[in-house]
């Protein structure tokens, strides 16, 4: 989330002097109280004995108090934010029985912060990136993202194969630690480990066909501009 990265990069901490995260930002964006109004009885006690606090999902009436305090943001701005949150949520909703599992899902662990790596699409293709780095930025974790093709190539080499086989990989590998210095530590089911280094792709190798075509068009435009001058 860009908001999280911007706040942390500018060293703007939460009221408890902690780093911002996605959930804390979402809590602020959804806080209706900032509009100067109050929605009362959002929660209630389940019963007299347990005194368990429950979210009021229509079990009891709720009361709307208008202009109870000074607003921080206009109501129409708040409502626009809620619409945008809903739109983005629908855009990223995955249809089907569940979340798709990829060959490296749940296996890659960052040795810098201890979090798992996740799959992400970039202009140059799929990469695997530390979840902390992806959410909070380099200030929170200085790990590196790894192109998926590079991961598959290195994994195949570790298994002594020319091509990557997902089933063979899962049958032999239990975890992969992503260490500093472009090192990958593969943990085998028999308890042994193998360390492999991966190389950063050159800029030329990382360009897609679309990127090359866009660069070619820009070059032609510059040539045409010089000719007109």
Buried (B, 14 or more C-beta within 10 A) or exposed (E): BEEBBEBBEEEEEBEEEEBBBEEBBBEEBEEBEBBBBBEEEEEEEEEEEEEEEEEBEEEEEEEEEEEEEEBEEEBEEBEEBEEEEEEEEEEEEEEEEEEEEBBBBEBBBBEBBEBBBBBEEEEBEEBBBBBBBBBBBEEBBBBBBBBBBBBBBBBBBBBEEEEBBEEBBEEBBEEBBBBEEBEBBBBBEEEEEBEBEBEEBEEEEBBEEEEEEEEEEEEEEEEEEEEEE
